[in-house]
Amino acid sequence: MIPDHLTTVFRNALTTLDAPADGLAFTHTDNPKHGDYATNIAMRLAKPLKSNPVEIAERIATAISPDETIAQVRAVRPGFINIFLTAQAKVNSLQQVAAGKITYLPYHLGKQKKLMIEFAHPNTLKLFHIGHLRNIITGESLVRLFEASHNTVIRANYQGDVGMHIAKTLWELRKMDEAGELNTFRDAPLHERIALIGKAYAAGNAAFESDEASKQEIIAINKQIYAEDPAIMPLWTETRQWSLDYFQEIYTRVYSHFDSYYFESQMAKRGVELSMQAVEKGILIKDDGAVIIPGERYGVDRRVFVNSLGLPTYEGKEMGLAEREFSEHGIIDKCIHLVTAEQSSYFAAAFKAQELMGIVPAGGQMHQTYGWVDVKGQKMSSRKGNVVEGEWLLNETKKTILANYAETDPSVAETLAVAAIKYAFLKNALQTKVEFDIGESVSITGNSGPYLLYTYVRARSVLKKAEESGVVDELTPDAAAAIAPAPEDAALLRAFYRYPEIVEVATRTLSPNLLANFLYNLASDFNLLYQKQPILKAEAEMVAYRLTLTRAVSVLIKDGLRLLGIKTVEKM
């Protein structure tokens, strides 16, 4: 890899100058006039060497001789070193990518090279809203990035199937069942049953907040569920499965799956046991009938693990969950929980208790936050029963595509809809709040998923025409290196050796948006080439060159979209 070669060359140069290589790093330059890579190592060395950074940069540049990869090294003020790659190095990267040979850089969170990513987290008897959709889209991409970076990744999904939201919904559904009204829904299509659940939750929550008698009945149902009372469990089991079937449809639709499904109901009893053991060890304490963590002792907030009724809170159940997650799949380096920032206090307390109990190694847990999402013109409130469902967004986006592009095949429209939604989320940094705009997301002229797919289809169409015309894109390295590329060619050439580095940085920083924006820039550069320079009608020596560029672009777009969890299409 080019960065490895640069590191070796620069370390050798620094050794000859008796200078330390600490802090040596390379960045991509934005302007090709400033080279292909740059380093600020000279400025880092100015203080320890007690010398002018420009003079240090010049000494380092002088100590480096051109080779097959490095064409030139220049020292520039105020002490940067710009590195220009040879045409041969760029062509080698181009041809490797065009041949489908992509070498990903390794990145690991520990020596096991294995981690768990816990994402999606929909709660049974609640709707799968657009926040869940952003979560599963982000989690799926992170899984694929870490897998590409040579890790074994366990996909985990922790779902709430006990708690007050369940009790509120079952309170209303039980009334319907006792009145015989629920039977009309039992044989109804799944989506009608899910719509009923949403209405039942809204009704149960309204009753809980406005009527004391109803509130006490709901609290009693909650206790029954934890006690696994036969009076409520058949209805709990039946309606829980409705939700799980509904969730599975969405998982399939967005190309996601899980290795392990965990549920709060499985963690309740063990969570209480571990919390009580923590009390015996002095890690947690009893306070007014509840079990809490004395946060001031550990630098976290005071949080309840078992309430005064003897029921585990989220923190208590998390104890049982951690024990399962860190034992069922062998030793893992880290478990990454993809959850909004509002739960930061909860996770900090839970992680600290788990570490003190020896359930999880220090640093073994990680809470990765992400921003909220709204749909332009829509307001969400699950309590009022008007959440923006993830499925609704998928369907509306597909409808918009079919309306805007009337000749689109429905199966292609489905792929485009998923691409539009996924890319609209992933092009933003994780912590950024997103206001989803359906019209913007389906555009084929802006920074969108369909735009990338349109570019891929365009590239594949050029290649197909070449094949039908008998044009072969056979390009020898020597011939390619001898060609003087136009500016549009040169802009594309910079992408192919950078791609593995972009994937590595996106993985290391948990930033799929870096890859998404790289692909958008690649697509824009290719479309500029397509508009300004001939490909099949170019001069003889340029045809094979530009066909190779076109093939490499199609390979990178398809592979990059795959890592984002987006499928390509062959025609639009």
ROGU-807330 format. One record per residue (C-alpha): residue number from 0; x, z, y. Coordinates in steps of 0.25 Angstrom, whole numbers, always signed. Example, Ala and Ser with C-alpha at 12.3 -4.5 7.8 and 13.67 -1.06 7.14 Angstrom:
// ROGU-807330
[0, [+49, +31, -18]]
[1, [+55, +29, -4]]
//
This chain:
// ROGU-807330
[0, [+0, +0, +0]]
[1, [+5, -3, +14]]
[2, [+4, +11, +20]]
[3, [+12, +16, +8]]
[4, [+23, +6, +11]]
[5, [+23, +9, +26]]
[6, [+24, +24, +22]]
[7, [+36, +21, +14]]
[8, [+43, +12, +24]]
[9, [+41, +22, +35]]
[10, [+45, +34, +27]]
[11, [+58, +27, +24]]
[12, [+60, +23, +39]]
[13, [+58, +38, +43]]
[14, [+68, +43, +32]]
[15, [+79, +34, +38]]
[16, [+76, +40, +52]]
[17, [+76, +54, +46]]
[18, [+62, +56, +51]]
[19, [+50, +62, +44]]
[20, [+38, +54, +39]]
[21, [+28, +65, +41]]
[22, [+15, +59, +47]]
[23, [+19, +45, +44]]
[24, [+6, +37, +43]]
[25, [+1, +23, +46]]
[26, [-12, +18, +53]]
[27, [-18, +5, +54]]
[28, [-16, -2, +68]]
[29, [-29, -8, +75]]
[30, [-21, -19, +82]]
[31, [-13, -28, +73]]
[32, [-3, -30, +85]]
[33, [+1, -16, +82]]
[34, [+4, -19, +68]]
[35, [-4, -15, +55]]
[36, [+0, +0, +54]]
[37, [+6, +10, +63]]
[38, [+12, +24, +62]]
[39, [+14, +35, +72]]
[40, [+25, +42, +64]]
[41, [+35, +40, +76]]
[42, [+26, +48, +85]]
[43, [+25, +59, +74]]
[44, [+40, +59, +73]]
[45, [+43, +60, +88]]
[46, [+42, +75, +89]]
[47, [+50, +79, +76]]
[48, [+61, +68, +79]]
[49, [+61, +72, +94]]
[50, [+61, +57, +98]]
[51, [+53, +46, +105]]
[52, [+42, +41, +95]]
[53, [+44, +27, +100]]
[54, [+59, +28, +96]]
[55, [+55, +34, +83]]
[56, [+45, +23, +80]]
[57, [+56, +12, +83]]
[58, [+66, +19, +74]]
[59, [+56, +19, +63]]
[60, [+52, +5, +65]]
[61, [+66, +0, +65]]
[62, [+68, +7, +52]]
[63, [+57, -1, +45]]
[64, [+60, -15, +40]]
[65, [+50, -25, +37]]
[66, [+46, -27, +23]]
[67, [+35, -34, +15]]
[68, [+24, -25, +21]]
[69, [+30, -21, +35]]
[70, [+32, -33, +44]]
[71, [+36, -25, +57]]
[72, [+36, -11, +62]]
[73, [+35, -8, +77]]
[74, [+37, +4, +85]]
[75, [+28, +5, +97]]
[76, [+25, +15, +108]]
[77, [+22, +27, +108]]
[78, [+28, +27, +94]]
[79, [+19, +20, +84]]
[80, [+25, +11, +74]]
[81, [+17, -2, +71]]
[82, [+18, -8, +57]]
[83, [+16, -23, +55]]
[84, [+13, -27, +40]]
[85, [+18, -40, +35]]
[86, [+9, -52, +32]]
[87, [+12, -51, +17]]
[88, [+7, -36, +17]]
[89, [-6, -40, +23]]
[90, [-8, -52, +14]]
[91, [-5, -43, +2]]
[92, [-16, -34, +5]]
[93, [-25, -45, +8]]
[94, [-23, -51, -5]]
[95, [-24, -38, -13]]
[96, [-38, -36, -7]]
[97, [-42, -50, -9]]
[98, [-39, -48, -23]]
[99, [-47, -35, -24]]
[100, [-35, -26, -25]]
[101, [-38, -14, -17]]
[102, [-29, -2, -18]]
[103, [-35, +11, -13]]
[104, [-26, +22, -8]]
[105, [-27, +35, -15]]
[106, [-33, +47, -8]]
[107, [-36, +60, -15]]
[108, [-41, +74, -11]]
[109, [-33, +81, -22]]
[110, [-25, +79, -34]]
[111, [-37, +77, -43]]
[112, [-41, +64, -36]]
[113, [-55, +68, -38]]
[114, [-66, +73, -29]]
[115, [-81, +75, -28]]
[116, [-89, +69, -17]]
[117, [-103, +76, -16]]
[118, [-113, +68, -8]]
[119, [-127, +63, -6]]
[120, [-134, +77, -8]]
[121, [-148, +73, -7]]
[122, [-158, +85, -10]]
[123, [-169, +83, -20]]
[124, [-183, +84, -14]]
[125, [-177, +78, -1]]
[126, [-176, +64, +4]]
[127, [-163, +56, +3]]
[128, [-161, +54, +18]]
[129, [-151, +46, +26]]
[130, [-141, +58, +27]]
[131, [-140, +58, +12]]
[132, [-138, +43, +13]]
[133, [-126, +44, +22]]
[134, [-121, +55, +13]]
[135, [-122, +47, +0]]
[136, [-116, +34, +7]]
[137, [-104, +42, +12]]
[138, [-102, +50, -1]]
[139, [-102, +37, -9]]
[140, [-92, +31, +0]]
[141, [-83, +43, +0]]
[142, [-83, +43, -16]]
[143, [-79, +28, -16]]
[144, [-68, +30, -6]]
[145, [-62, +42, -14]]
[146, [-63, +34, -27]]
[147, [-56, +22, -21]]
[148, [-45, +32, -16]]
[149, [-42, +35, -31]]
[150, [-51, +48, -33]]
[151, [-61, +52, -43]]
[152, [-74, +55, -35]]
[153, [-86, +63, -41]]
[154, [-99, +60, -34]]
[155, [-107, +73, -33]]
[156, [-121, +75, -27]]
[157, [-126, +89, -24]]
[158, [-141, +89, -21]]
[159, [-151, +100, -17]]
[160, [-162, +102, -27]]
[161, [-165, +116, -23]]
[162, [-168, +123, -10]]
[163, [-178, +125, +0]]
[164, [-180, +110, +2]]
[165, [-184, +109, -13]]
[166, [-193, +120, -12]]
[167, [-200, +115, +0]]
[168, [-203, +101, -6]]
[169, [-207, +107, -19]]
[170, [-217, +116, -12]]
[171, [-224, +104, -7]]
[172, [-223, +96, -20]]
[173, [-228, +108, -29]]
[174, [-240, +109, -20]]
[175, [-242, +94, -23]]
[176, [-240, +96, -38]]
[177, [-250, +107, -39]]
[178, [-260, +99, -32]]
[179, [-257, +87, -42]]
[180, [-252, +78, -30]]
[181, [-238, +77, -35]]
[182, [-243, +69, -48]]
[183, [-246, +57, -39]]
[184, [-231, +56, -35]]
[185, [-225, +59, -49]]
[186, [-227, +45, -54]]
[187, [-224, +39, -40]]
[188, [-212, +31, -36]]
[189, [-200, +39, -33]]
[190, [-200, +36, -18]]
[191, [-214, +42, -17]]
[192, [-210, +55, -23]]
[193, [-198, +56, -14]]
[194, [-207, +53, -2]]
[195, [-216, +65, -7]]
[196, [-204, +74, -8]]
[197, [-200, +71, +7]]
[198, [-214, +75, +11]]
[199, [-215, +87, +2]]
[200, [-202, +92, +8]]
[201, [-207, +90, +22]]
[202, [-220, +97, +19]]
[203, [-213, +109, +12]]
[204, [-203, +111, +23]]
[205, [-215, +111, +33]]
[206, [-222, +121, +25]]
[207, [-209, +130, +24]]
[208, [-207, +130, +39]]
[209, [-222, +132, +43]]
[210, [-229, +141, +32]]
[211, [-223, +154, +27]]
[212, [-231, +154, +14]]
[213, [-226, +140, +11]]
[214, [-212, +144, +14]]
[215, [-213, +155, +4]]
[216, [-218, +146, -6]]
[217, [-206, +137, -4]]
[218, [-196, +148, -5]]
[219, [-203, +152, -18]]
[220, [-201, +138, -23]]
[221, [-187, +138, -19]]
[222, [-184, +151, -27]]
[223, [-192, +144, -39]]
[224, [-183, +132, -39]]
[225, [-170, +141, -39]]
[226, [-176, +149, -50]]
[227, [-180, +137, -58]]
[228, [-194, +141, -59]]
[229, [-202, +133, -69]]
[230, [-214, +133, -59]]
[231, [-206, +124, -49]]
[232, [-195, +117, -57]]
[233, [-203, +106, -63]]
[234, [-207, +101, -49]]
[235, [-193, +103, -44]]
[236, [-187, +95, -56]]
[237, [-197, +84, -55]]
[238, [-195, +82, -40]]
[239, [-180, +84, -40]]
[240, [-179, +72, -49]]
[241, [-187, +63, -40]]
[242, [-177, +66, -29]]
[243, [-165, +63, -39]]
[244, [-171, +50, -43]]
[245, [-173, +46, -28]]
[246, [-159, +50, -25]]
[247, [-153, +42, -36]]
[248, [-160, +30, -31]]
[249, [-153, +31, -18]]
[250, [-140, +34, -24]]
[251, [-141, +21, -32]]
[252, [-145, +13, -20]]
[253, [-133, +18, -12]]
[254, [-123, +16, -24]]
[255, [-120, +30, -26]]
[256, [-120, +39, -38]]
[257, [-115, +53, -42]]
[258, [-107, +60, -53]]
[259, [-113, +73, -51]]
[260, [-126, +78, -46]]
[261, [-127, +93, -42]]
[262, [-139, +100, -38]]
[263, [-141, +113, -30]]
[264, [-151, +118, -41]]
[265, [-139, +118, -51]]
[266, [-130, +126, -41]]
[267, [-140, +137, -37]]
[268, [-137, +147, -49]]
[269, [-122, +145, -50]]
[270, [-121, +145, -35]]
[271, [-127, +159, -34]]
[272, [-118, +164, -46]]
[273, [-106, +159, -39]]
[274, [-110, +165, -25]]
[275, [-112, +178, -32]]
[276, [-98, +177, -38]]
[277, [-93, +175, -25]]
[278, [-100, +187, -20]]
[279, [-93, +195, -31]]
[280, [-79, +189, -27]]
[281, [-82, +193, -12]]
[282, [-82, +178, -8]]
[283, [-97, +179, -4]]
[284, [-105, +191, +0]]
[285, [-119, +196, +0]]
[286, [-126, +197, +13]]
[287, [-140, +202, +15]]
[288, [-144, +197, +1]]
[289, [-137, +184, +2]]
[290, [-123, +179, -3]]
[291, [-115, +173, +9]]
[292, [-101, +169, +12]]
[293, [-95, +178, +22]]
[294, [-90, +166, +30]]
[295, [-82, +173, +41]]
[296, [-73, +178, +29]]
[297, [-70, +163, +25]]
[298, [-71, +155, +38]]
[299, [-85, +149, +35]]
[300, [-99, +152, +39]]
[301, [-107, +163, +32]]
[302, [-116, +156, +22]]
[303, [-126, +160, +12]]
[304, [-123, +157, -3]]
[305, [-135, +164, -9]]
[306, [-147, +168, -1]]
[307, [-155, +181, -1]]
[308, [-164, +176, -12]]
[309, [-153, +173, -21]]
[310, [-153, +158, -20]]
[311, [-141, +150, -17]]
[312, [-139, +143, -4]]
[313, [-132, +130, -3]]
[314, [-119, +137, -2]]
[315, [-122, +145, -15]]
[316, [-125, +132, -23]]
[317, [-113, +126, -17]]
[318, [-105, +136, -25]]
[319, [-111, +131, -38]]
[320, [-110, +117, -34]]
[321, [-95, +118, -31]]
[322, [-92, +124, -45]]
[323, [-99, +112, -51]]
[324, [-93, +102, -43]]
[325, [-79, +107, -45]]
[326, [-80, +109, -60]]
[327, [-88, +97, -66]]
[328, [-78, +86, -63]]
[329, [-65, +92, -65]]
[330, [-56, +96, -53]]
[331, [-59, +89, -40]]
[332, [-51, +89, -28]]
[333, [-63, +90, -18]]
[334, [-78, +89, -17]]
[335, [-82, +82, -4]]
[336, [-96, +86, +0]]
[337, [-103, +76, +9]]
[338, [-112, +84, +18]]
[339, [-116, +84, +32]]
[340, [-109, +94, +42]]
[341, [-120, +103, +43]]
[342, [-116, +109, +30]]
[343, [-102, +112, +34]]
[344, [-104, +127, +35]]
[345, [-110, +128, +21]]
[346, [-99, +120, +15]]
[347, [-88, +128, +21]]
[348, [-94, +141, +16]]
[349, [-97, +135, +2]]
[350, [-84, +129, +0]]
[351, [-77, +142, +4]]
[352, [-85, +150, -6]]
[353, [-82, +140, -17]]
[354, [-67, +141, -14]]
[355, [-66, +156, -14]]
[356, [-74, +156, -27]]
[357, [-64, +146, -33]]
[358, [-75, +136, -36]]
[359, [-68, +126, -28]]
[360, [-54, +124, -24]]
[361, [-50, +126, -9]]
[362, [-53, +113, -2]]
[363, [-60, +107, -14]]
[364, [-73, +106, -6]]
[365, [-75, +97, +6]]
[366, [-87, +95, +15]]
[367, [-88, +81, +21]]
[368, [-98, +79, +32]]
[369, [-105, +67, +37]]
[370, [-114, +64, +49]]
[371, [-130, +64, +50]]
[372, [-137, +50, +49]]
[373, [-150, +46, +56]]
[374, [-157, +33, +56]]
[375, [-159, +26, +69]]
[376, [-173, +29, +74]]
[377, [-176, +40, +62]]
[378, [-176, +55, +62]]
[379, [-174, +63, +50]]
[380, [-180, +76, +46]]
[381, [-182, +80, +31]]
[382, [-190, +92, +35]]
[383, [-201, +83, +41]]
[384, [-200, +73, +30]]
[385, [-194, +62, +38]]
[386, [-180, +60, +33]]
[387, [-174, +46, +34]]
[388, [-172, +43, +19]]
[389, [-160, +36, +14]]
[390, [-169, +27, +6]]
[391, [-177, +23, +18]]
[392, [-164, +19, +25]]
[393, [-160, +11, +13]]
[394, [-173, +4, +13]]
[395, [-175, +2, +28]]
[396, [-161, -4, +29]]
[397, [-164, -14, +17]]
[398, [-177, -18, +24]]
[399, [-169, -21, +37]]
[400, [-159, -29, +30]]
[401, [-170, -37, +23]]
[402, [-177, -39, +36]]
[403, [-165, -43, +44]]
[404, [-159, -52, +33]]
[405, [-172, -58, +26]]
[406, [-164, -66, +15]]
[407, [-157, -54, +10]]
[408, [-159, -51, -5]]
[409, [-165, -37, -6]]
[410, [-154, -32, -15]]
[411, [-144, -37, -5]]
[412, [-152, -30, +6]]
[413, [-151, -17, -2]]
[414, [-136, -18, -3]]
[415, [-135, -21, +12]]
[416, [-144, -9, +15]]
[417, [-136, +0, +8]]
[418, [-123, -6, +14]]
[419, [-129, -5, +28]]
[420, [-133, +10, +26]]
[421, [-120, +14, +20]]
[422, [-111, +7, +30]]
[423, [-119, +12, +42]]
[424, [-116, +26, +37]]
[425, [-101, +24, +32]]
[426, [-96, +17, +44]]
[427, [-98, +30, +52]]
[428, [-89, +42, +50]]
[429, [-95, +52, +41]]
[430, [-97, +62, +52]]
[431, [-104, +52, +61]]
[432, [-119, +53, +63]]
[433, [-125, +40, +59]]
[434, [-138, +34, +65]]
[435, [-141, +23, +55]]
[436, [-147, +10, +61]]
[437, [-153, +1, +51]]
[438, [-152, -11, +60]]
[439, [-137, -9, +63]]
[440, [-134, -6, +48]]
[441, [-139, -19, +43]]
[442, [-132, -28, +53]]
[443, [-123, -38, +48]]
[444, [-116, -40, +61]]
[445, [-112, -25, +64]]
[446, [-104, -14, +57]]
[447, [-113, -13, +45]]
[448, [-114, -13, +30]]
[449, [-121, -27, +30]]
[450, [-110, -33, +39]]
[451, [-99, -29, +29]]
[452, [-107, -35, +18]]
[453, [-110, -47, +26]]
[454, [-95, -49, +28]]
[455, [-92, -47, +14]]
[456, [-103, -58, +10]]
[457, [-96, -67, +21]]
[458, [-82, -65, +14]]
[459, [-88, -67, +0]]
[460, [-95, -80, +5]]
[461, [-82, -86, +11]]
[462, [-75, -83, -3]]
[463, [-87, -89, -10]]
[464, [-86, -102, -2]]
[465, [-71, -103, -4]]
[466, [-73, -102, -19]]
[467, [-84, -112, -19]]
[468, [-75, -121, -11]]
[469, [-64, -119, -21]]
[470, [-55, -112, -10]]
[471, [-46, -102, -16]]
[472, [-41, -90, -8]]
[473, [-27, -90, -15]]
[474, [-17, -85, -6]]
[475, [-3, -82, -9]]
[476, [+4, -70, -2]]
[477, [+15, -79, +4]]
[478, [+4, -89, +10]]
[479, [-4, -78, +15]]
[480, [+7, -71, +22]]
[481, [+11, -84, +29]]
[482, [-2, -86, +35]]
[483, [-4, -82, +50]]
[484, [-17, -75, +50]]
[485, [-27, -76, +62]]
[486, [-31, -63, +69]]
[487, [-43, -63, +60]]
[488, [-35, -64, +47]]
[489, [-25, -54, +52]]
[490, [-36, -43, +55]]
[491, [-42, -44, +41]]
[492, [-28, -43, +35]]
[493, [-26, -29, +40]]
[494, [-38, -24, +32]]
[495, [-33, -27, +18]]
[496, [-21, -17, +18]]
[497, [-29, -7, +26]]
[498, [-41, -6, +17]]
[499, [-35, +4, +7]]
[500, [-30, +13, +18]]
[501, [-44, +13, +25]]
[502, [-50, +17, +11]]
[503, [-40, +28, +10]]
[504, [-43, +34, +24]]
[505, [-58, +33, +22]]
[506, [-56, +41, +10]]
[507, [-47, +51, +15]]
[508, [-55, +53, +28]]
[509, [-69, +52, +21]]
[510, [-72, +41, +31]]
[511, [-79, +29, +24]]
[512, [-82, +24, +39]]
[513, [-67, +20, +39]]
[514, [-69, +10, +28]]
[515, [-82, +6, +33]]
[516, [-76, +2, +47]]
[517, [-64, -5, +40]]
[518, [-74, -14, +32]]
[519, [-81, -17, +45]]
[520, [-69, -21, +52]]
[521, [-64, -29, +40]]
[522, [-78, -36, +40]]
[523, [-77, -39, +55]]
[524, [-63, -45, +54]]
[525, [-67, -54, +43]]
[526, [-79, -59, +50]]
[527, [-71, -62, +62]]
[528, [-61, -70, +53]]
[529, [-74, -77, +47]]
[530, [-79, -81, +61]]
[531, [-65, -84, +68]]
[532, [-57, -90, +56]]
[533, [-60, -101, +46]]
[534, [-59, -96, +31]]
[535, [-62, -107, +22]]
[536, [-60, -118, +33]]
[537, [-47, -112, +37]]
[538, [-33, -119, +36]]
[539, [-29, -121, +21]]
[540, [-19, -109, +21]]
[541, [-29, -100, +28]]
[542, [-41, -102, +18]]
[543, [-35, -94, +7]]
[544, [-30, -83, +17]]
[545, [-43, -81, +23]]
[546, [-51, -82, +10]]
[547, [-41, -71, +5]]
[548, [-45, -63, +18]]
[549, [-60, -65, +15]]
[550, [-59, -61, +1]]
[551, [-51, -48, +4]]
[552, [-61, -45, +15]]
[553, [-72, -46, +5]]
[554, [-65, -37, -5]]
[555, [-62, -26, +6]]
[556, [-77, -26, +11]]
[557, [-82, -25, -3]]
[558, [-73, -14, -7]]
[559, [-74, -6, +6]]
[560, [-89, -7, +5]]
[561, [-88, -2, -9]]
[562, [-81, +10, -5]]
[563, [-92, +13, +5]]
[564, [-102, +11, -6]]
[565, [-108, -2, -1]]
[566, [-110, -14, -10]]
[567, [-108, -28, -6]]
[568, [-117, -41, -7]]
[569, [-112, -55, -10]]
[570, [-122, -61, +0]]
[571, [-131, -58, +11]]
//
